[in-house]
Amino acid sequence: MKYPELKNCINGELTDDVSDHLDVLSPLDGSIISTVPLSNYDAVDKAASAARKAFESWSRIPIKERVQVFFKYKQLLEKNLKELSELVHEENGKTIPEAIAEIEKSIEVTEFACALPQLAAGEIMEVSRGVECRVDRYPVGVVASITPFNFPNMVPNWTIPNALALGNAMILKPSELVPLSANRIAELLKEAGLPDGVFNIVHGSKEVVEAICDHPGIDAITFVGSTKVAKIVYQRGTSKFKRVLALGGAKNHLIVLPDANVEMTASNVAASMSGCAGQRCMAASAMVAVGSIDHIIEKLCEEAKKIIPGKNLGAVISKPAKERIENYITEAEQQGAKILVDGRNYKVEGKENGFYVGPTVIDYVHPDMKIAKEEVFGPVLSIIRTKDVDSAIEIQNSSHYGNAASVFTQSGGLARYVTERVSAGMTGVNIGVPVPREPFSFGGWNESKFGAGDITGKSSIEFWTKLKKTTIKWNPESRTNWMS
C-alpha cells in the first residue's frame, strides 16, 4: 500500500478500536492504496465527548481570535496545494487540473471564513429612552459533517472553516471511498493551531451515519450525497430534534436555443458533462435542444471526442459505478435513443484495471426514459429535443431535482425569461456549471436540498449559529412602560 492504514482522529490523537476495515482503491488503476476503519457507535460517542469538552473552551474564544487559525490554515492549503491535489487525484480519480481546482475552492471558502468577524457581528440599538436591545450570535454546539466521494477536500471545507470559526466543534465523517484527504485536513488544522477535540474524524459507512443521526450529543448535521440518503439523514436527524441540512442529487438541464453561440455552447456543454468524470452535482446531465440546433450538436460531439480518458478525463469512483453508468447508456439505446458518442468499455493503456467511462452523447432521449429522469453521475449527456422555450422549461420543471439549470442564448430577454421560470436554486446564462462564488451560497431546490439555508456563503452563518437577544435597561429614572 502506498499510504499507511488510516485511523480515526479523536481529540487530536489517531485511534483505531475497531476490527473491521475496508480497502481503499485508487480508481486510476484499481490498486489498493490504504485501508480505512469501519467504525461504530462507540467511536462516534468518543468523538462527541471530545468535541463537547473542546467546545466549552473553543466557543468562549472571541471570533477574531478563532479565525486566526484559518488565516494559517489557508496558507497551509496554498503551501501544500500540489501534494493535496495529487492525493485527491489518487483517491478520487479526477485529473490533476481538476484536483487543483478543488483545492483552490477550499482556499476560497477558507478565505471567506476569515471574514466572518465582519459578517457575523452582533447588532445593538436603543429602542426606547434608556433601553437598548442587542443580538449576538452563538455557536450551535457539537456539529457533524457527512461528506461524499466526489470532492474529498472541497466538500469537507464547505463546512469546516465556517462551522469552526463560528465557534462550533465538529465531527467529520468522510466517504469511506476517499478517506485520505480528510486525515490530511486534520493534520493541517492541527498545524494551524486548532485545539485538540475541536475537529474530529470518524471513518466508516452506514453505521457511523446512523450513529451521528441518533447521538444525543450532536446538535446539527450537514450531509452531501444522494437524494435517497439525504432524505433518510434529514428525517432521522430531525426526528432527534437536530438541526439538519442535507444536500441530495441533481438532474441539471442545459437549455440550448437556436441563436446560441456555437463554439461557446459546445465547449461549455462538453466540459460541464465530462468535468470530474460527470461525478458532481452541478454536471450537465440533460441538454434540452430547442428547435433546429443540429449544427450545435455536431460541434458538441466534436468537442466530446477531444476528451480522452486517462488524459483530460478522469476515472469514475469504482467498478460498480462504471457498470451502473454503462447500463444507463445501454438501456437508453435499447429504448430507441441514438448514441452519437459512445464511451462504454473504455480501457486506458497501462491502467487496464482502472475505472473509466468515456464521454457519451445520447440524442433523441425521451423525457420519460430512465436516463432522462435519474442522476447518472457519469460523463454522459442526454439530448432531449423540443419545439419551443416553454416546453423546454416544462421539461426542466418536471424534474424532482432542482440543483442547477442554464440557458444558452444571445438574447437577454430570453435568458431572463428562462432563469426566472426554471425550478432550480442555481441558474446560469451561457455557462455550463453555474456554481456561485463566495460570498454567494451553494444550494439547490426541491429534492436537491432538505432543510433551510445553504451550506456555504453568507447563508451558512444562519445554520451554524443561534441568536441570543438581550434587552438592557440602565436608567432607573426612565418611566415604566410596556417594555418594563
One Martini backbone bead per residue (centre of mass of N, CA, C, O) as a GRO file, in nm:
protein
  484
    1MET     BB    1   0.098   0.035   0.020
    2LYS     BB    2   0.125   0.377  -0.003
    3TYR     BB    3  -0.049   0.403   0.256
    4PRO     BB    4  -0.136   0.409   0.554
    5GLU     BB    5  -0.332   0.322   0.786
    6LEU     BB    6  -0.622   0.433   0.889
    7LYS     BB    7  -0.753   0.667   1.132
    8ASN     BB    8  -0.893   0.803   1.378
    9CYS     BB    9  -0.974   1.147   1.492
   10ILE     BB   10  -0.942   1.200   1.848
   11ASN     BB   11  -0.838   1.449   2.027
   12GLY     BB   12  -0.563   1.451   1.839
   13GLU     BB   13  -0.586   1.134   1.794
   14LEU     BB   14  -0.498   0.818   1.681
   15THR     BB   15  -0.761   0.574   1.631
   16ASP     BB   16  -0.824   0.195   1.661
   17ASP     BB   17  -1.113  -0.001   1.783
   18VAL     BB   18  -1.150  -0.175   1.523
   19SER     BB   19  -1.178  -0.470   1.307
   20ASP     BB   20  -1.296  -0.327   1.065
   21HIS     BB   21  -1.201  -0.310   0.717
   22LEU     BB   22  -1.121  -0.109   0.419
   23ASP     BB   23  -1.038  -0.087   0.109
   24VAL     BB   24  -0.846   0.147  -0.079
   25LEU     BB   25  -0.914   0.254  -0.404
   26SER     BB   26  -0.783   0.335  -0.708
   27PRO     BB   27  -0.935   0.439  -1.002
   28LEU     BB   28  -0.689   0.444  -1.197
   29ASP     BB   29  -0.599   0.101  -1.125
   30GLY     BB   30  -0.723  -0.063  -0.862
   31SER     BB   31  -0.547  -0.009  -0.628
   32ILE     BB   32  -0.418  -0.046  -0.313
   33ILE     BB   33  -0.360   0.243  -0.078
   34SER     BB   34  -0.551   0.152   0.168
   35THR     BB   35  -0.711   0.168   0.492
   36VAL     BB   36  -1.038   0.164   0.662
   37PRO     BB   37  -1.233   0.215   0.919
   38LEU     BB   38  -1.532   0.054   1.059
   39SER     BB   39  -1.718   0.212   1.253
   40ASN     BB   40  -1.903   0.304   1.548
   41TYR     BB   41  -2.076   0.430   1.808
   42ASP     BB   42  -1.833   0.454   2.001
   43ALA     BB   43  -1.670   0.652   1.827
   44VAL     BB   44  -1.882   0.876   1.825
   45ASP     BB   45  -1.893   0.911   2.130
   46LYS     BB   46  -1.598   0.998   2.169
   47ALA     BB   47  -1.611   1.242   1.977
   48ALA     BB   48  -1.842   1.393   2.122
   49SER     BB   49  -1.695   1.426   2.393
   50ALA     BB   50  -1.452   1.581   2.286
   51ALA     BB   51  -1.611   1.813   2.153
   52ARG     BB   52  -1.760   1.915   2.406
   53LYS     BB   53  -1.508   1.990   2.566
   54ALA     BB   54  -1.386   2.185   2.352
   55PHE     BB   55  -1.627   2.381   2.322
   56GLU     BB   56  -1.615   2.530   2.594
   57SER     BB   57  -1.351   2.693   2.506
   58TRP     BB   58  -1.375   2.770   2.204
   59SER     BB   59  -1.648   2.943   2.225
   60ARG     BB   60  -1.497   3.172   2.416
   61ILE     BB   61  -1.348   3.262   2.187
   62PRO     BB   62  -1.298   3.505   2.000
   63ILE     BB   63  -1.347   3.531   1.666
   64LYS     BB   64  -1.082   3.692   1.599
   65GLU     BB   65  -0.912   3.449   1.711
   66ARG     BB   66  -1.019   3.199   1.562
   67VAL     BB   67  -0.944   3.298   1.262
   68GLN     BB   68  -0.634   3.265   1.280
   69VAL     BB   69  -0.632   2.967   1.205
   70PHE     BB   70  -0.741   3.023   0.901
   71PHE     BB   71  -0.508   3.183   0.799
   72LYS     BB   72  -0.309   2.945   0.830
   73TYR     BB   73  -0.466   2.731   0.674
   74LYS     BB   74  -0.461   2.874   0.402
   75GLN     BB   75  -0.152   2.868   0.374
   76LEU     BB   76  -0.134   2.554   0.379
   77LEU     BB   77  -0.297   2.501   0.127
   78GLU     BB   78  -0.106   2.656  -0.059
   79LYS     BB   79   0.161   2.508   0.009
   80ASN     BB   80   0.002   2.203  -0.041
   81LEU     BB   81  -0.139   2.181  -0.322
   82LYS     BB   82   0.007   1.954  -0.470
   83GLU     BB   83  -0.034   1.726  -0.265
   84LEU     BB   84  -0.346   1.746  -0.239
   85SER     BB   85  -0.410   1.696  -0.542
   86GLU     BB   86  -0.275   1.416  -0.562
   87LEU     BB   87  -0.459   1.281  -0.356
   88VAL     BB   88  -0.723   1.322  -0.506
   89HIS     BB   89  -0.639   1.179  -0.765
   90GLU     BB   90  -0.594   0.894  -0.634
   91GLU     BB   91  -0.878   0.854  -0.470
   92ASN     BB   92  -1.081   0.967  -0.713
   93GLY     BB   93  -0.958   1.019  -1.038
   94LYS     BB   94  -0.905   1.288  -1.106
   95THR     BB   95  -0.758   1.532  -1.238
   96ILE     BB   96  -0.522   1.753  -1.164
   97PRO     BB   97  -0.669   2.016  -1.244
   98GLU     BB   98  -0.924   1.942  -1.080
   99ALA     BB   99  -0.781   1.917  -0.805
  100ILE     BB  100  -0.676   2.203  -0.793
  101ALA     BB  101  -0.956   2.340  -0.805
  102GLU     BB  102  -1.050   2.220  -0.538
  103ILE     BB  103  -0.840   2.357  -0.354
  104GLU     BB  104  -0.907   2.646  -0.438
  105LYS     BB  105  -1.190   2.636  -0.314
  106SER     BB  106  -1.096   2.586  -0.025
  107ILE     BB  107  -0.951   2.855  -0.006
  108GLU     BB  108  -1.198   3.038  -0.052
  109VAL     BB  109  -1.372   2.942   0.195
  110THR     BB  110  -1.154   3.020   0.403
  111GLU     BB  111  -1.146   3.318   0.339
  112PHE     BB  112  -1.436   3.370   0.424
  113ALA     BB  113  -1.400   3.287   0.724
  114CYS     BB  114  -1.203   3.530   0.788
  115ALA     BB  115  -1.468   3.738   0.757
  116LEU     BB  116  -1.675   3.678   0.998
  117PRO     BB  117  -1.641   3.917   1.198
  118GLN     BB  118  -1.801   4.107   0.991
  119LEU     BB  119  -2.061   3.916   0.918
  120ALA     BB  120  -2.122   3.811   1.246
  121ALA     BB  121  -2.210   4.050   1.382
  122GLY     BB  122  -2.367   4.220   1.597
  123GLU     BB  123  -2.644   4.401   1.750
  124ILE     BB  124  -2.749   4.753   1.825
  125MET     BB  125  -3.026   4.930   2.004
  126GLU     BB  126  -3.215   5.206   2.076
  127VAL     BB  127  -3.565   5.157   2.157
  128SER     BB  128  -3.552   5.337   2.419
  129ARG     BB  129  -3.535   5.532   2.673
  130GLY     BB  130  -3.281   5.346   2.832
  131VAL     BB  131  -3.316   5.123   2.595
  132GLU     BB  132  -3.163   4.814   2.487
  133CYS     BB  133  -3.085   4.612   2.200
  134ARG     BB  134  -2.936   4.282   2.146
  135VAL     BB  135  -2.742   4.078   1.909
  136ASP     BB  136  -2.610   3.744   1.931
  137ARG     BB  137  -2.380   3.500   1.828
  138TYR     BB  138  -2.405   3.144   1.862
  139PRO     BB  139  -2.315   2.844   1.880
  140VAL     BB  140  -2.457   2.535   1.855
  141GLY     BB  141  -2.197   2.318   1.888
  142VAL     BB  142  -2.215   1.998   1.803
  143VAL     BB  143  -2.103   1.890   1.486
  144ALA     BB  144  -2.181   1.739   1.161
  145SER     BB  145  -2.005   1.593   0.867
  146ILE     BB  146  -2.126   1.449   0.562
  147THR     BB  147  -1.930   1.316   0.298
  148PRO     BB  148  -1.831   1.266  -0.023
  149PHE     BB  149  -1.637   1.138  -0.302
  150ASN     BB  150  -1.611   1.382  -0.526
  151PHE     BB  151  -1.492   1.590  -0.278
  152PRO     BB  152  -1.250   1.535  -0.046
  153ASN     BB  153  -1.184   1.853   0.016
  154MET     BB  154  -1.412   2.064  -0.044
  155VAL     BB  155  -1.666   1.970   0.115
  156PRO     BB  156  -1.545   1.981   0.397
  157ASN     BB  157  -1.475   2.299   0.343
  158TRP     BB  158  -1.766   2.403   0.347
  159THR     BB  159  -1.774   2.361   0.681
  160ILE     BB  160  -1.526   2.389   0.864
  161PRO     BB  161  -1.452   2.696   0.876
  162ASN     BB  162  -1.730   2.810   0.957
  163ALA     BB  163  -1.806   2.635   1.201
  164LEU     BB  164  -1.543   2.693   1.369
  165ALA     BB  165  -1.527   3.004   1.360
  166LEU     BB  166  -1.824   3.012   1.508
  167GLY     BB  167  -1.758   2.781   1.762
  168ASN     BB  168  -1.761   2.500   1.681
  169ALA     BB  169  -1.771   2.149   1.695
  170MET     BB  170  -1.635   1.857   1.509
  171ILE     BB  171  -1.763   1.588   1.295
  172LEU     BB  172  -1.613   1.382   1.052
  173LYS     BB  173  -1.766   1.197   0.770
  174PRO     BB  174  -1.622   1.040   0.535
  175SER     BB  175  -1.579   0.879   0.271
  176GLU     BB  176  -1.467   0.548   0.238
  177LEU     BB  177  -1.344   0.601  -0.060
  178VAL     BB  178  -1.210   0.909   0.052
  179PRO     BB  179  -1.011   0.939   0.341
  180LEU     BB  180  -0.730   1.087   0.309
  181SER     BB  181  -0.790   1.395   0.305
  182ALA     BB  182  -0.909   1.423   0.589
  183ASN     BB  183  -0.647   1.363   0.753
  184ARG     BB  184  -0.489   1.599   0.629
  185ILE     BB  185  -0.668   1.821   0.736
  186ALA     BB  186  -0.616   1.764   1.035
  187GLU     BB  187  -0.312   1.827   1.024
  188LEU     BB  188  -0.340   2.125   0.932
  189LEU     BB  189  -0.512   2.227   1.168
  190LYS     BB  190  -0.305   2.164   1.385
  191GLU     BB  191  -0.078   2.340   1.259
  192ALA     BB  192  -0.267   2.607   1.282
  193GLY     BB  193  -0.390   2.572   1.604
  194LEU     BB  194  -0.599   2.369   1.665
  195PRO     BB  195  -0.759   2.238   1.904
  196ASP     BB  196  -0.822   1.971   2.060
  197GLY     BB  197  -1.151   1.840   1.960
  198VAL     BB  198  -1.273   2.038   1.746
  199PHE     BB  199  -1.158   1.813   1.544
  200ASN     BB  200  -1.311   1.517   1.402
  201ILE     BB  201  -1.267   1.165   1.298
  202VAL     BB  202  -1.505   0.927   1.151
  203HIS     BB  203  -1.494   0.626   1.020
  204GLY     BB  204  -1.718   0.486   0.762
  205SER     BB  205  -2.057   0.410   0.729
  206LYS     BB  206  -2.374   0.360   0.804
  207GLU     BB  207  -2.331   0.338   1.116
  208VAL     BB  208  -2.220   0.628   1.150
  209VAL     BB  209  -2.457   0.786   1.040
  210GLU     BB  210  -2.664   0.679   1.248
  211ALA     BB  211  -2.510   0.778   1.499
  212ILE     BB  212  -2.522   1.079   1.431
  213CYS     BB  213  -2.834   1.100   1.424
  214ASP     BB  214  -2.871   0.975   1.735
  215HIS     BB  215  -2.685   1.144   1.894
  216PRO     BB  216  -2.728   1.357   2.174
  217GLY     BB  217  -2.436   1.527   2.129
  218ILE     BB  218  -2.564   1.621   1.854
  219ASP     BB  219  -2.693   1.925   1.699
  220ALA     BB  220  -2.571   1.904   1.395
  221ILE     BB  221  -2.624   1.848   1.029
  222THR     BB  222  -2.439   1.764   0.740
  223PHE     BB  223  -2.519   1.670   0.394
  224VAL     BB  224  -2.362   1.491   0.110
  225GLY     BB  225  -2.550   1.337  -0.167
  226SER     BB  226  -2.795   1.150  -0.205
  227THR     BB  227  -3.133   1.171  -0.193
  228LYS     BB  228  -3.198   0.913  -0.044
  229VAL     BB  229  -3.007   0.977   0.202
  230ALA     BB  230  -3.093   1.265   0.267
  231LYS     BB  231  -3.374   1.190   0.369
  232ILE     BB  232  -3.285   1.008   0.599
  233VAL     BB  233  -3.112   1.211   0.754
  234TYR     BB  234  -3.328   1.424   0.792
  235GLN     BB  235  -3.541   1.249   0.939
  236ARG     BB  236  -3.359   1.132   1.164
  237GLY     BB  237  -3.241   1.394   1.278
  238THR     BB  238  -3.510   1.557   1.332
  239SER     BB  239  -3.634   1.335   1.523
  240LYS     BB  240  -3.384   1.435   1.729
  241PHE     BB  241  -3.374   1.758   1.717
  242LYS     BB  242  -3.204   1.845   1.478
  243ARG     BB  243  -3.000   2.021   1.278
  244VAL     BB  244  -3.064   2.004   0.913
  245LEU     BB  245  -2.851   1.969   0.612
  246ALA     BB  246  -2.947   1.818   0.293
  247LEU     BB  247  -2.774   1.717   0.009
  248GLY     BB  248  -2.847   1.609  -0.306
  249GLY     BB  249  -2.922   1.555  -0.607
  250ALA     BB  250  -2.927   1.565  -0.981
  251LYS     BB  251  -3.084   1.730  -1.291
  252ASN     BB  252  -2.926   1.904  -1.521
  253HIS     BB  253  -3.029   2.172  -1.735
  254LEU     BB  254  -2.955   2.257  -2.078
  255ILE     BB  255  -3.070   2.529  -2.258
  256VAL     BB  256  -3.082   2.533  -2.620
  257LEU     BB  257  -3.069   2.779  -2.852
  258PRO     BB  258  -3.040   2.870  -3.184
  259ASP     BB  259  -2.864   3.149  -3.103
  260ALA     BB  260  -2.631   3.015  -3.002
  261ASN     BB  261  -2.309   2.993  -2.946
  262VAL     BB  262  -2.137   2.743  -3.074
  263GLU     BB  263  -1.858   2.728  -2.934
  264MET     BB  264  -1.941   2.791  -2.642
  265THR     BB  265  -2.155   2.574  -2.608
  266ALA     BB  266  -1.997   2.316  -2.675
  267SER     BB  267  -1.766   2.353  -2.463
  268ASN     BB  268  -1.945   2.383  -2.207
  269VAL     BB  269  -2.110   2.121  -2.225
  270ALA     BB  270  -1.874   1.923  -2.235
  271ALA     BB  271  -1.742   2.012  -1.967
  272SER     BB  272  -1.988   1.965  -1.782
  273MET     BB  273  -2.035   1.650  -1.842
  274SER     BB  274  -1.705   1.567  -1.783
  275GLY     BB  275  -1.639   1.686  -1.533
  276CYS     BB  276  -1.535   1.475  -1.302
  277ALA     BB  277  -1.680   1.246  -1.465
  278GLY     BB  278  -1.974   1.361  -1.376
  279GLN     BB  279  -1.909   1.376  -1.044
  280ARG     BB  280  -2.144   1.614  -1.009
  281CYS     BB  281  -2.413   1.822  -0.908
  282MET     BB  282  -2.334   2.033  -1.171
  283ALA     BB  283  -2.375   1.859  -1.401
  284ALA     BB  284  -2.444   1.788  -1.718
  285SER     BB  285  -2.723   1.571  -1.812
  286ALA     BB  286  -2.921   1.769  -1.978
  287MET     BB  287  -3.018   1.856  -2.312
  288VAL     BB  288  -3.224   2.115  -2.437
  289ALA     BB  289  -3.342   2.116  -2.763
  290VAL     BB  290  -3.429   2.405  -2.942
  291GLY     BB  291  -3.504   2.317  -3.223
  292SER     BB  292  -3.260   2.401  -3.462
  293ILE     BB  293  -2.932   2.240  -3.346
  294ASP     BB  294  -2.737   2.052  -3.514
  295HIS     BB  295  -2.479   2.231  -3.528
  296ILE     BB  296  -2.424   2.211  -3.222
  297ILE     BB  297  -2.417   1.904  -3.187
  298GLU     BB  298  -2.181   1.855  -3.377
  299LYS     BB  299  -1.977   2.025  -3.210
  300LEU     BB  300  -2.009   1.871  -2.947
  301CYS     BB  301  -1.895   1.601  -3.049
  302GLU     BB  302  -1.617   1.709  -3.115
  303GLU     BB  303  -1.550   1.788  -2.822
  304ALA     BB  304  -1.594   1.506  -2.689
  305LYS     BB  305  -1.357   1.362  -2.861
  306LYS     BB  306  -1.129   1.531  -2.696
  307ILE     BB  307  -1.208   1.345  -2.457
  308ILE     BB  308  -0.964   1.156  -2.266
  309PRO     BB  309  -0.907   0.896  -2.101
  310GLY     BB  310  -0.620   0.960  -1.892
  311LYS     BB  311  -0.597   1.273  -1.962
  312ASN     BB  312  -0.886   1.477  -1.961
  313LEU     BB  313  -1.013   1.215  -1.810
  314GLY     BB  314  -1.131   1.065  -1.553
  315ALA     BB  315  -1.231   0.856  -1.320
  316VAL     BB  316  -1.434   0.655  -1.172
  317ILE     BB  317  -1.476   0.536  -0.850
  318SER     BB  318  -1.590   0.244  -0.962
  319LYS     BB  319  -1.700  -0.047  -1.086
  320PRO     BB  320  -2.005  -0.013  -1.019
  321ALA     BB  321  -2.023   0.267  -1.152
  322LYS     BB  322  -1.949   0.185  -1.437
  323GLU     BB  323  -2.180  -0.019  -1.475
  324ARG     BB  324  -2.416   0.175  -1.423
  325ILE     BB  325  -2.360   0.379  -1.648
  326GLU     BB  326  -2.362   0.174  -1.888
  327ASN     BB  327  -2.656   0.081  -1.841
  328TYR     BB  328  -2.792   0.344  -1.915
  329ILE     BB  329  -2.697   0.351  -2.208
  330THR     BB  330  -2.811   0.079  -2.304
  331GLU     BB  331  -3.107   0.133  -2.235
  332ALA     BB  332  -3.146   0.379  -2.418
  333GLU     BB  333  -3.082   0.232  -2.680
  334GLN     BB  334  -3.313   0.017  -2.652
  335GLN     BB  335  -3.536   0.269  -2.647
  336GLY     BB  336  -3.415   0.462  -2.913
  337ALA     BB  337  -3.166   0.591  -2.874
  338LYS     BB  338  -2.880   0.790  -2.989
  339ILE     BB  339  -2.543   0.723  -3.032
  340LEU     BB  340  -2.287   0.958  -3.087
  341VAL     BB  341  -2.113   0.902  -2.821
  342ASP     BB  342  -1.903   0.628  -2.704
  343GLY     BB  343  -1.787   0.521  -2.357
  344ARG     BB  344  -1.776   0.226  -2.361
  345ASN     BB  345  -1.531   0.004  -2.278
  346TYR     BB  346  -1.290   0.158  -2.152
  347LYS     BB  347  -0.930   0.165  -2.206
  348VAL     BB  348  -0.628   0.222  -2.037
  349GLU     BB  349  -0.314   0.234  -2.098
  350GLY     BB  350  -0.171   0.078  -1.809
  351LYS     BB  351  -0.498   0.093  -1.683
  352GLU     BB  352  -0.698  -0.165  -1.705
  353ASN     BB  353  -0.810  -0.150  -1.384
  354GLY     BB  354  -0.960   0.088  -1.430
  355PHE     BB  355  -1.234   0.345  -1.403
  356TYR     BB  356  -1.372   0.393  -1.722
  357VAL     BB  357  -1.555   0.660  -1.895
  358GLY     BB  358  -1.653   0.788  -2.170
  359PRO     BB  359  -1.776   1.014  -2.352
  360THR     BB  360  -2.141   1.074  -2.376
  361VAL     BB  361  -2.381   1.099  -2.649
  362ILE     BB  362  -2.745   1.133  -2.642
  363ASP     BB  363  -3.004   1.106  -2.863
  364TYR     BB  364  -3.340   1.102  -2.847
  365VAL     BB  365  -3.448   1.160  -2.565
  366HIS     BB  366  -3.695   1.080  -2.350
  367PRO     BB  367  -3.846   1.207  -2.067
  368ASP     BB  368  -3.934   0.898  -1.969
  369MET     BB  369  -3.666   0.810  -1.936
  370LYS     BB  370  -3.442   0.713  -1.708
  371ILE     BB  371  -3.198   0.897  -1.808
  372ALA     BB  372  -3.386   1.166  -1.783
  373LYS     BB  373  -3.447   1.135  -1.450
  374GLU     BB  374  -3.176   1.028  -1.354
  375GLU     BB  375  -2.879   1.002  -1.183
  376VAL     BB  376  -2.578   0.909  -1.326
  377PHE     BB  377  -2.281   1.004  -1.258
  378GLY     BB  378  -2.150   1.082  -1.549
  379PRO     BB  379  -2.013   1.121  -1.886
  380VAL     BB  380  -2.337   1.203  -1.960
  381LEU     BB  381  -2.547   1.306  -2.241
  382SER     BB  382  -2.877   1.414  -2.277
  383ILE     BB  383  -3.095   1.460  -2.558
  384ILE     BB  384  -3.372   1.685  -2.564
  385ARG     BB  385  -3.634   1.746  -2.774
  386THR     BB  386  -3.780   2.069  -2.873
  387LYS     BB  387  -3.971   2.350  -2.990
  388ASP     BB  388  -3.976   2.531  -2.717
  389VAL     BB  389  -3.925   2.708  -2.433
  390ASP     BB  390  -4.168   2.616  -2.259
  391SER     BB  391  -4.113   2.310  -2.290
  392ALA     BB  392  -3.832   2.319  -2.165
  393ILE     BB  393  -3.921   2.419  -1.888
  394GLU     BB  394  -4.113   2.183  -1.832
  395ILE     BB  395  -3.896   1.968  -1.824
  396GLN     BB  396  -3.739   2.085  -1.589
  397ASN     BB  397  -3.986   2.109  -1.382
  398SER     BB  398  -4.041   1.786  -1.374
  399SER     BB  399  -3.823   1.761  -1.190
  400HIS     BB  400  -3.729   1.671  -0.867
  401TYR     BB  401  -3.509   1.845  -0.908
  402GLY     BB  402  -3.295   2.171  -0.818
  403ASN     BB  403  -3.000   2.277  -0.867
  404ALA     BB  404  -2.957   2.323  -1.195
  405ALA     BB  405  -2.963   2.585  -1.463
  406SER     BB  406  -2.932   2.654  -1.819
  407VAL     BB  407  -2.879   2.909  -2.078
  408PHE     BB  408  -2.841   2.930  -2.442
  409THR     BB  409  -2.792   3.270  -2.551
  410GLN     BB  410  -2.825   3.610  -2.711
  411SER     BB  411  -3.084   3.670  -2.534
  412GLY     BB  412  -3.176   3.855  -2.268
  413GLY     BB  413  -3.480   3.798  -2.253
  414LEU     BB  414  -3.466   3.484  -2.261
  415ALA     BB  415  -3.280   3.448  -2.022
  416ARG     BB  416  -3.475   3.572  -1.814
  417TYR     BB  417  -3.716   3.391  -1.869
  418VAL     BB  418  -3.578   3.127  -1.779
  419THR     BB  419  -3.449   3.194  -1.494
  420GLU     BB  420  -3.738   3.265  -1.368
  421ARG     BB  421  -3.877   2.958  -1.436
  422VAL     BB  422  -3.688   2.778  -1.323
  423SER     BB  423  -3.641   2.492  -1.092
  424ALA     BB  424  -3.369   2.645  -0.937
  425GLY     BB  425  -3.104   2.752  -0.725
  426MET     BB  426  -2.906   2.742  -0.988
  427THR     BB  427  -2.816   2.972  -1.243
  428GLY     BB  428  -2.755   3.020  -1.607
  429VAL     BB  429  -2.561   3.201  -1.867
  430ASN     BB  430  -2.349   3.059  -2.071
  431ILE     BB  431  -2.316   2.815  -1.847
  432GLY     BB  432  -2.244   2.489  -1.730
  433VAL     BB  433  -2.140   2.584  -1.420
  434PRO     BB  434  -2.343   2.753  -1.178
  435VAL     BB  435  -2.131   2.839  -0.951
  436PRO     BB  436  -2.101   3.002  -0.678
  437ARG     BB  437  -1.932   3.257  -0.530
  438GLU     BB  438  -1.791   3.399  -0.296
  439PRO     BB  439  -2.060   3.479  -0.080
  440PHE     BB  440  -2.220   3.290  -0.236
  441SER     BB  441  -2.442   3.032  -0.224
  442PHE     BB  442  -2.491   2.679  -0.185
  443GLY     BB  443  -2.803   2.566  -0.340
  444GLY     BB  444  -3.096   2.404  -0.383
  445TRP     BB  445  -3.392   2.247  -0.483
  446ASN     BB  446  -3.610   2.044  -0.374
  447GLU     BB  447  -3.448   1.722  -0.401
  448SER     BB  448  -3.157   1.880  -0.346
  449LYS     BB  449  -3.294   1.985  -0.067
  450PHE     BB  450  -3.282   1.966   0.304
  451GLY     BB  451  -3.363   2.247   0.442
  452ALA     BB  452  -3.233   2.539   0.564
  453GLY     BB  453  -3.048   2.696   0.362
  454ASP     BB  454  -2.697   2.699   0.316
  455ILE     BB  455  -2.357   2.570   0.308
  456THR     BB  456  -2.259   2.848   0.203
  457GLY     BB  457  -2.182   3.142   0.284
  458LYS     BB  458  -2.395   3.357   0.434
  459SER     BB  459  -2.620   3.142   0.488
  460SER     BB  460  -2.447   2.959   0.689
  461ILE     BB  461  -2.461   3.129   0.946
  462GLU     BB  462  -2.746   3.039   1.035
  463PHE     BB  463  -2.676   2.737   1.082
  464TRP     BB  464  -2.410   2.782   1.289
  465THR     BB  465  -2.621   2.963   1.449
  466LYS     BB  466  -2.748   3.145   1.736
  467LEU     BB  467  -2.971   3.362   1.892
  468LYS     BB  468  -2.918   3.638   2.123
  469LYS     BB  469  -3.145   3.832   2.316
  470THR     BB  470  -3.092   4.163   2.461
  471THR     BB  471  -3.234   4.353   2.728
  472ILE     BB  472  -3.152   4.694   2.841
  473LYS     BB  473  -3.163   4.865   3.174
  474TRP     BB  474  -3.011   5.163   3.340
  475ASN     BB  475  -3.256   5.370   3.384
  476PRO     BB  476  -3.442   5.446   3.666
  477GLU     BB  477  -3.593   5.716   3.556
  478SER     BB  478  -3.737   5.565   3.363
  479ARG     BB  479  -4.024   5.504   3.256
  480THR     BB  480  -4.283   5.299   3.267
  481ASN     BB  481  -4.348   5.033   3.040
  482TRP     BB  482  -4.406   4.764   2.837
  483MET     BB  483  -4.089   4.690   2.858
  484SER     BB  484  -4.093   4.649   3.191
   0.00000   0.00000   0.00000
